[in-house]
Amino acid sequence: MVEALKKDDVARLTELIEAGKLRPVIDRRYPLREVPESLRYLEAGHAKGKVVITM
């Protein structure tokens, strides 16, 4: 039963994403070489959304 609920949740999230009703909030992007700075930013509590590391 629990497994079915998880599949239903994933299916619902997929529907919302595909419909454009759910989008992640990306606060900042950092290149891989700036990972230490990104961690300082997160630890300081400044992030209002996700912090993305680009490669």
PyMOL Python script that loads the backbone (N, CA, C, O; Angstrom):
from pymol import cmd

cmd.read_pdbstr("""\
ATOM      1  N   MET A   1       0.821  -1.203   0.000  1.00  0.00           N
ATOM      2  CA  MET A   1       0.000   0.000   0.000  1.00  0.00           C
ATOM      3  C   MET A   1       0.863   1.264   0.000  1.00  0.00           C
ATOM      4  O   MET A   1       0.602   2.192  -0.766  1.00  0.00           O
ATOM      5  N   VAL A   2       1.876   1.303   0.845  1.00  0.00           N
ATOM      6  CA  VAL A   2       2.739   2.482   0.894  1.00  0.00           C
ATOM      7  C   VAL A   2       3.424   2.687  -0.444  1.00  0.00           C
ATOM      8  O   VAL A   2       3.548   3.822  -0.904  1.00  0.00           O
ATOM      9  N   GLU A   3       3.869   1.619  -1.072  1.00  0.00           N
ATOM     10  CA  GLU A   3       4.540   1.717  -2.356  1.00  0.00           C
ATOM     11  C   GLU A   3       3.612   2.335  -3.408  1.00  0.00           C
ATOM     12  O   GLU A   3       4.057   3.158  -4.208  1.00  0.00           O
ATOM     13  N   ALA A   4       2.357   1.959  -3.418  1.00  0.00           N
ATOM     14  CA  ALA A   4       1.396   2.509  -4.375  1.00  0.00           C
ATOM     15  C   ALA A   4       1.196   4.007  -4.157  1.00  0.00           C
ATOM     16  O   ALA A   4       1.058   4.768  -5.114  1.00  0.00           O
ATOM     17  N   LEU A   5       1.180   4.420  -2.899  1.00  0.00           N
ATOM     18  CA  LEU A   5       1.038   5.846  -2.616  1.00  0.00           C
ATOM     19  C   LEU A   5       2.223   6.624  -3.171  1.00  0.00           C
ATOM     20  O   LEU A   5       2.042   7.707  -3.727  1.00  0.00           O
ATOM     21  N   LYS A   6       3.404   6.103  -3.033  1.00  0.00           N
ATOM     22  CA  LYS A   6       4.587   6.791  -3.547  1.00  0.00           C
ATOM     23  C   LYS A   6       4.508   6.914  -5.068  1.00  0.00           C
ATOM     24  O   LYS A   6       4.839   7.962  -5.623  1.00  0.00           O
ATOM     25  N   LYS A   7       4.078   5.862  -5.736  1.00  0.00           N
ATOM     26  CA  LYS A   7       3.939   5.917  -7.198  1.00  0.00           C
ATOM     27  C   LYS A   7       2.895   6.948  -7.589  1.00  0.00           C
ATOM     28  O   LYS A   7       3.073   7.676  -8.565  1.00  0.00           O
ATOM     29  N   ASP A   8       1.812   7.015  -6.838  1.00  0.00           N
ATOM     30  CA  ASP A   8       0.773   8.008  -7.109  1.00  0.00           C
ATOM     31  C   ASP A   8       1.309   9.423  -6.916  1.00  0.00           C
ATOM     32  O   ASP A   8       0.998  10.323  -7.697  1.00  0.00           O
ATOM     33  N   ASP A   9       2.110   9.614  -5.880  1.00  0.00           N
ATOM     34  CA  ASP A   9       2.693  10.931  -5.629  1.00  0.00           C
ATOM     35  C   ASP A   9       3.600  11.351  -6.777  1.00  0.00           C
ATOM     36  O   ASP A   9       3.549  12.492  -7.238  1.00  0.00           O
ATOM     37  N   VAL A  10       4.425  10.424  -7.232  1.00  0.00           N
ATOM     38  CA  VAL A  10       5.342  10.724  -8.340  1.00  0.00           C
ATOM     39  C   VAL A  10       4.543  11.032  -9.607  1.00  0.00           C
ATOM     40  O   VAL A  10       4.881  11.954 -10.350  1.00  0.00           O
ATOM     41  N   ALA A  11       3.502  10.272  -9.844  1.00  0.00           N
ATOM     42  CA  ALA A  11       2.673  10.510 -11.026  1.00  0.00           C
ATOM     43  C   ALA A  11       2.031  11.895 -10.960  1.00  0.00           C
ATOM     44  O   ALA A  11       1.983  12.609 -11.962  1.00  0.00           O
ATOM     45  N   ARG A  12       1.545  12.267  -9.798  1.00  0.00           N
ATOM     46  CA  ARG A  12       0.911  13.585  -9.637  1.00  0.00           C
ATOM     47  C   ARG A  12       1.929  14.707  -9.828  1.00  0.00           C
ATOM     48  O   ARG A  12       1.636  15.707 -10.483  1.00  0.00           O
ATOM     49  N   LEU A  13       3.116  14.545  -9.261  1.00  0.00           N
ATOM     50  CA  LEU A  13       4.164  15.551  -9.448  1.00  0.00           C
ATOM     51  C   LEU A  13       4.531  15.684 -10.921  1.00  0.00           C
ATOM     52  O   LEU A  13       4.737  16.790 -11.420  1.00  0.00           O
ATOM     53  N   THR A  14       4.609  14.554 -11.607  1.00  0.00           N
ATOM     54  CA  THR A  14       4.917  14.573 -13.035  1.00  0.00           C
ATOM     55  C   THR A  14       3.855  15.357 -13.796  1.00  0.00           C
ATOM     56  O   THR A  14       4.181  16.160 -14.669  1.00  0.00           O
ATOM     57  N   GLU A  15       2.603  15.130 -13.471  1.00  0.00           N
ATOM     58  CA  GLU A  15       1.511  15.877 -14.120  1.00  0.00           C
ATOM     59  C   GLU A  15       1.658  17.379 -13.896  1.00  0.00           C
ATOM     60  O   GLU A  15       1.520  18.169 -14.830  1.00  0.00           O
ATOM     61  N   LEU A  16       1.936  17.767 -12.663  1.00  0.00           N
ATOM     62  CA  LEU A  16       2.066  19.188 -12.347  1.00  0.00           C
ATOM     63  C   LEU A  16       3.242  19.824 -13.082  1.00  0.00           C
ATOM     64  O   LEU A  16       3.131  20.939 -13.590  1.00  0.00           O
ATOM     65  N   ILE A  17       4.355  19.122 -13.138  1.00  0.00           N
ATOM     66  CA  ILE A  17       5.545  19.644 -13.824  1.00  0.00           C
ATOM     67  C   ILE A  17       5.268  19.787 -15.314  1.00  0.00           C
ATOM     68  O   ILE A  17       5.576  20.817 -15.914  1.00  0.00           O
ATOM     69  N   GLU A  18       4.686  18.753 -15.906  1.00  0.00           N
ATOM     70  CA  GLU A  18       4.402  18.794 -17.342  1.00  0.00           C
ATOM     71  C   GLU A  18       3.381  19.877 -17.693  1.00  0.00           C
ATOM     72  O   GLU A  18       3.417  20.430 -18.793  1.00  0.00           O
ATOM     73  N   ALA A  19       2.486  20.178 -16.778  1.00  0.00           N
ATOM     74  CA  ALA A  19       1.492  21.228 -17.008  1.00  0.00           C
ATOM     75  C   ALA A  19       2.053  22.619 -16.738  1.00  0.00           C
ATOM     76  O   ALA A  19       1.366  23.616 -16.963  1.00  0.00           O
ATOM     77  N   GLY A  20       3.289  22.697 -16.261  1.00  0.00           N
ATOM     78  CA  GLY A  20       3.902  23.992 -15.972  1.00  0.00           C
ATOM     79  C   GLY A  20       3.386  24.637 -14.697  1.00  0.00           C
ATOM     80  O   GLY A  20       3.557  25.839 -14.495  1.00  0.00           O
ATOM     81  N   LYS A  21       2.757  23.847 -13.836  1.00  0.00           N
ATOM     82  CA  LYS A  21       2.197  24.378 -12.594  1.00  0.00           C
ATOM     83  C   LYS A  21       3.146  24.246 -11.413  1.00  0.00           C
ATOM     84  O   LYS A  21       2.882  24.786 -10.339  1.00  0.00           O
ATOM     85  N   LEU A  22       4.236  23.539 -11.605  1.00  0.00           N
ATOM     86  CA  LEU A  22       5.209  23.342 -10.535  1.00  0.00           C
ATOM     87  C   LEU A  22       6.598  23.529 -11.114  1.00  0.00           C
ATOM     88  O   LEU A  22       7.027  22.794 -12.004  1.00  0.00           O
ATOM     89  N   ARG A  23       7.292  24.529 -10.588  1.00  0.00           N
ATOM     90  CA  ARG A  23       8.647  24.800 -11.065  1.00  0.00           C
ATOM     91  C   ARG A  23       9.554  25.024  -9.865  1.00  0.00           C
ATOM     92  O   ARG A  23       9.153  25.664  -8.894  1.00  0.00           O
ATOM     93  N   PRO A  24      10.766  24.505  -9.926  1.00  0.00           N
ATOM     94  CA  PRO A  24      11.689  24.732  -8.823  1.00  0.00           C
ATOM     95  C   PRO A  24      12.141  26.195  -8.796  1.00  0.00           C
ATOM     96  O   PRO A  24      12.209  26.857  -9.832  1.00  0.00           O
ATOM     97  N   VAL A  25      12.440  26.674  -7.615  1.00  0.00           N
ATOM     98  CA  VAL A  25      12.968  28.024  -7.454  1.00  0.00           C
ATOM     99  C   VAL A  25      14.479  27.900  -7.325  1.00  0.00           C
ATOM    100  O   VAL A  25      14.984  27.320  -6.364  1.00  0.00           O
ATOM    101  N   ILE A  26      15.191  28.445  -8.294  1.00  0.00           N
ATOM    102  CA  ILE A  26      16.649  28.406  -8.262  1.00  0.00           C
ATOM    103  C   ILE A  26      17.133  29.778  -7.825  1.00  0.00           C
ATOM    104  O   ILE A  26      16.921  30.780  -8.508  1.00  0.00           O
ATOM    105  N   ASP A  27      17.787  29.800  -6.669  1.00  0.00           N
ATOM    106  CA  ASP A  27      18.282  31.051  -6.105  1.00  0.00           C
ATOM    107  C   ASP A  27      19.551  31.500  -6.833  1.00  0.00           C
ATOM    108  O   ASP A  27      19.640  32.636  -7.300  1.00  0.00           O
ATOM    109  N   ARG A  28      20.515  30.609  -6.923  1.00  0.00           N
ATOM    110  CA  ARG A  28      21.789  30.938  -7.565  1.00  0.00           C
ATOM    111  C   ARG A  28      22.379  29.716  -8.237  1.00  0.00           C
ATOM    112  O   ARG A  28      22.071  28.572  -7.902  1.00  0.00           O
ATOM    113  N   ARG A  29      23.245  30.009  -9.207  1.00  0.00           N
ATOM    114  CA  ARG A  29      24.026  28.951  -9.868  1.00  0.00           C
ATOM    115  C   ARG A  29      25.499  29.264  -9.643  1.00  0.00           C
ATOM    116  O   ARG A  29      25.937  30.409  -9.756  1.00  0.00           O
ATOM    117  N   TYR A  30      26.249  28.217  -9.321  1.00  0.00           N
ATOM    118  CA  TYR A  30      27.685  28.363  -9.129  1.00  0.00           C
ATOM    119  C   TYR A  30      28.417  27.364 -10.014  1.00  0.00           C
ATOM    120  O   TYR A  30      27.973  26.225 -10.157  1.00  0.00           O
ATOM    121  N   PRO A  31      29.534  27.776 -10.611  1.00  0.00           N
ATOM    122  CA  PRO A  31      30.346  26.792 -11.333  1.00  0.00           C
ATOM    123  C   PRO A  31      31.016  25.853 -10.321  1.00  0.00           C
ATOM    124  O   PRO A  31      31.173  26.194  -9.149  1.00  0.00           O
ATOM    125  N   LEU A  32      31.403  24.677 -10.792  1.00  0.00           N
ATOM    126  CA  LEU A  32      31.995  23.669  -9.921  1.00  0.00           C
ATOM    127  C   LEU A  32      33.167  24.224  -9.110  1.00  0.00           C
ATOM    128  O   LEU A  32      33.341  23.856  -7.948  1.00  0.00           O
ATOM    129  N   ARG A  33      33.947  25.080  -9.692  1.00  0.00           N
ATOM    130  CA  ARG A  33      35.126  25.610  -8.994  1.00  0.00           C
ATOM    131  C   ARG A  33      34.751  26.497  -7.797  1.00  0.00           C
ATOM    132  O   ARG A  33      35.602  26.789  -6.958  1.00  0.00           O
ATOM    133  N   GLU A  34      33.477  26.929  -7.712  1.00  0.00           N
ATOM    134  CA  GLU A  34      33.035  27.805  -6.622  1.00  0.00           C
ATOM    135  C   GLU A  34      32.165  27.078  -5.584  1.00  0.00           C
ATOM    136  O   GLU A  34      31.369  27.707  -4.887  1.00  0.00           O
ATOM    137  N   VAL A  35      32.324  25.753  -5.488  1.00  0.00           N
ATOM    138  CA  VAL A  35      31.555  24.995  -4.501  1.00  0.00           C
ATOM    139  C   VAL A  35      31.761  25.522  -3.079  1.00  0.00           C
ATOM    140  O   VAL A  35      30.783  25.651  -2.342  1.00  0.00           O
ATOM    141  N   PRO A  36      33.005  25.835  -2.661  1.00  0.00           N
ATOM    142  CA  PRO A  36      33.171  26.356  -1.296  1.00  0.00           C
ATOM    143  C   PRO A  36      32.345  27.629  -1.047  1.00  0.00           C
ATOM    144  O   PRO A  36      31.759  27.791   0.024  1.00  0.00           O
ATOM    145  N   GLU A  37      32.304  28.524  -2.031  1.00  0.00           N
ATOM    146  CA  GLU A  37      31.513  29.751  -1.885  1.00  0.00           C
ATOM    147  C   GLU A  37      30.025  29.426  -1.802  1.00  0.00           C
ATOM    148  O   GLU A  37      29.298  30.041  -1.023  1.00  0.00           O
ATOM    149  N   SER A  38      29.568  28.460  -2.604  1.00  0.00           N
ATOM    150  CA  SER A  38      28.154  28.093  -2.572  1.00  0.00           C
ATOM    151  C   SER A  38      27.771  27.522  -1.208  1.00  0.00           C
ATOM    152  O   SER A  38      26.677  27.786  -0.708  1.00  0.00           O
ATOM    153  N   LEU A  39      28.659  26.750  -0.614  1.00  0.00           N
ATOM    154  CA  LEU A  39      28.389  26.189   0.711  1.00  0.00           C
ATOM    155  C   LEU A  39      28.344  27.287   1.773  1.00  0.00           C
ATOM    156  O   LEU A  39      27.515  27.241   2.682  1.00  0.00           O
ATOM    157  N   ARG A  40      29.225  28.261   1.660  1.00  0.00           N
ATOM    158  CA  ARG A  40      29.183  29.389   2.599  1.00  0.00           C
ATOM    159  C   ARG A  40      27.856  30.139   2.475  1.00  0.00           C
ATOM    160  O   ARG A  40      27.259  30.535   3.475  1.00  0.00           O
ATOM    161  N   TYR A  41      27.412  30.324   1.249  1.00  0.00           N
ATOM    162  CA  TYR A  41      26.140  31.005   0.999  1.00  0.00           C
ATOM    163  C   TYR A  41      24.984  30.238   1.646  1.00  0.00           C
ATOM    164  O   TYR A  41      24.133  30.834   2.306  1.00  0.00           O
ATOM    165  N   LEU A  42      24.956  28.931   1.456  1.00  0.00           N
ATOM    166  CA  LEU A  42      23.914  28.102   2.063  1.00  0.00           C
ATOM    167  C   LEU A  42      23.971  28.136   3.588  1.00  0.00           C
ATOM    168  O   LEU A  42      22.951  28.316   4.253  1.00  0.00           O
ATOM    169  N   GLU A  43      25.163  27.962   4.128  1.00  0.00           N
ATOM    170  CA  GLU A  43      25.329  27.928   5.584  1.00  0.00           C
ATOM    171  C   GLU A  43      24.942  29.252   6.236  1.00  0.00           C
ATOM    172  O   GLU A  43      24.497  29.275   7.383  1.00  0.00           O
ATOM    173  N   ALA A  44      25.110  30.344   5.512  1.00  0.00           N
ATOM    174  CA  ALA A  44      24.760  31.655   6.059  1.00  0.00           C
ATOM    175  C   ALA A  44      23.250  31.871   6.070  1.00  0.00           C
ATOM    176  O   ALA A  44      22.764  32.840   6.654  1.00  0.00           O
ATOM    177  N   GLY A  45      22.511  30.976   5.432  1.00  0.00           N
ATOM    178  CA  GLY A  45      21.057  31.069   5.441  1.00  0.00           C
ATOM    179  C   GLY A  45      20.474  32.065   4.452  1.00  0.00           C
ATOM    180  O   GLY A  45      19.328  32.489   4.605  1.00  0.00           O
ATOM    181  N   HIS A  46      21.244  32.442   3.445  1.00  0.00           N
ATOM    182  CA  HIS A  46      20.785  33.437   2.480  1.00  0.00           C
ATOM    183  C   HIS A  46      19.904  32.866   1.369  1.00  0.00           C
ATOM    184  O   HIS A  46      19.119  33.596   0.764  1.00  0.00           O
ATOM    185  N   ALA A  47      20.029  31.579   1.102  1.00  0.00           N
ATOM    186  CA  ALA A  47      19.329  30.984  -0.047  1.00  0.00           C
ATOM    187  C   ALA A  47      17.817  31.024   0.147  1.00  0.00           C
ATOM    188  O   ALA A  47      17.301  30.625   1.191  1.00  0.00           O
ATOM    189  N   LYS A  48      17.124  31.505  -0.863  1.00  0.00           N
ATOM    190  CA  LYS A  48      15.660  31.542  -0.859  1.00  0.00           C
ATOM    191  C   LYS A  48      15.083  30.425  -1.725  1.00  0.00           C
ATOM    192  O   LYS A  48      13.866  30.261  -1.813  1.00  0.00           O
ATOM    193  N   GLY A  49      15.956  29.669  -2.354  1.00  0.00           N
ATOM    194  CA  GLY A  49      15.566  28.557  -3.211  1.00  0.00           C
ATOM    195  C   GLY A  49      16.738  27.600  -3.299  1.00  0.00           C
ATOM    196  O   GLY A  49      17.585  27.562  -2.406  1.00  0.00           O
ATOM    197  N   LYS A  50      16.787  26.840  -4.356  1.00  0.00           N
ATOM    198  CA  LYS A  50      17.862  25.865  -4.542  1.00  0.00           C
ATOM    199  C   LYS A  50      19.107  26.551  -5.069  1.00  0.00           C
ATOM    200  O   LYS A  50      19.039  27.536  -5.804  1.00  0.00           O
ATOM    201  N   VAL A  51      20.246  26.003  -4.672  1.00  0.00           N
ATOM    202  CA  VAL A  51      21.532  26.452  -5.189  1.00  0.00           C
ATOM    203  C   VAL A  51      22.029  25.332  -6.109  1.00  0.00           C
ATOM    204  O   VAL A  51      22.108  24.171  -5.708  1.00  0.00           O
ATOM    205  N   VAL A  52      22.361  25.703  -7.342  1.00  0.00           N
ATOM    206  CA  VAL A  52      22.736  24.732  -8.367  1.00  0.00           C
ATOM    207  C   VAL A  52      24.228  24.846  -8.659  1.00  0.00           C
ATOM    208  O   VAL A  52      24.769  25.943  -8.796  1.00  0.00           O
ATOM    209  N   ILE A  53      24.878  23.689  -8.751  1.00  0.00           N
ATOM    210  CA  ILE A  53      26.286  23.635  -9.135  1.00  0.00           C
ATOM    211  C   ILE A  53      26.323  23.194 -10.595  1.00  0.00           C
ATOM    212  O   ILE A  53      25.793  22.140 -10.943  1.00  0.00           O
ATOM    213  N   THR A  54      26.954  24.008 -11.451  1.00  0.00           N
ATOM    214  CA  THR A  54      27.041  23.677 -12.864  1.00  0.00           C
ATOM    215  C   THR A  54      28.427  23.115 -13.188  1.00  0.00           C
ATOM    216  O   THR A  54      29.432  23.476 -12.575  1.00  0.00           O
ATOM    217  N   MET A  55      28.440  22.239 -14.150  1.00  0.00           N
ATOM    218  CA  MET A  55      29.707  21.605 -14.555  1.00  0.00           C
ATOM    219  C   MET A  55      30.026  21.940 -15.990  1.00  0.00           C
ATOM    220  O   MET A  55      31.049  21.500 -16.514  1.00  0.00           O
TER     221      MET A  55
END
""", "prot")
cmd.dss("prot")
cmd.show_as("cartoon", "prot")
cmd.util.cbc("prot")
cmd.orient("prot")
